[in-house]
């Protein structure tokens, strides 16, 4: 279910703290330009890939 929704299992287990973290990140990105926000999205994706050993990293 988490994969289909694009969230981690932690989202369901620790929903309150996860929502607070997402809100804090959202506030920090509010006034940033779209390229910066896209960069942060790629950075987070790379970190997620790094911590999922079964998932192959995108070498592009």
N, C-alpha and C positions, 0 to 999 in steps of 0.2 A: 504494500500500500504506500509506503514512504517513497519508493522509487517512482511510482505513478504520479504522486503529488509533488515530486521534486523537492522533498524534504528529507531530513535524516530521521532515523528511528528516535533519536534524542528529542526531536520535536514533540513526539507523542509522550515520551516519558517525562520530559522536563519542560512542558509547554509554557509555563509561566515565565521561567527564566529565559527561555529561548525567545519568547515574544518581547521581553524587555531588551534583550541584546539586539534583536532585529530593529526595534524602535530606536535604540540609541544609534545604531549604524545609519538608519534612515535619516535621522536628524543631522548627523554629521555630513551626510551627502547632499542635503537639501539645496545648498547654494552652489554646488559644484557643476562644472560643465559636463555635457554628455560624454565626452571622450574620457574624462577622468572617472566618471561612474562606470563606464564600460571597462576601463582598465582594472578598477577594483573588482568588478565581476569576474574578469579573467583571472585575477590573482586569487580570489576565493576559490574558483573552480580548480585552479592548479593545486592549491593547498588540499582541497578535498580529494583530488586524484592521488596526491602524494600519500595521504593517510588511508587510502583504500588499496592495499597491496595487490588485490586480485584484478584491479582495473589498470589497463595499459595506458601510460601517459601519452598524450598527443605530442608527437615529435615535431610538429610544424613550427 
